[in-house]
Amino acid sequence: MDRDRVKYLFREVLGVDVDQVVKQVVATIAVERAKQAQKHTRDWKKYMSADGGLIVLPASVTRLGRKEPRK
């Protein structure tokens, strides 16, 4: 079945507007992600201020993604 036919059947048989449901779901996900981002930002700011704003990472982390030097 093609997409428009399925949408039509959902609307006529179940009384559900598929496009409206998709918009609501996408909006809900976007709001939840924004809330998580705000929380992570606040947590990160607290963490950075508690440790003086300086983090020393091990060399194994700082070398991630770099090419090995040629010998």
Sequence and secondary structure as in RCSB ss.txt:
>XXXX:A:sequence
MDRDRVKYLFREVLGVDVDQVVKQVVATIAVERAKQAQKHTRDWKKYMSADGGLIVLPASVTRLGRKEPRK
>XXXX:A:secstr
  HHHHHHHIIIII   HHHHHHHHHHHHHHHHHHHHHHHHHHHHHHHHHTTT     HHHHTTT      
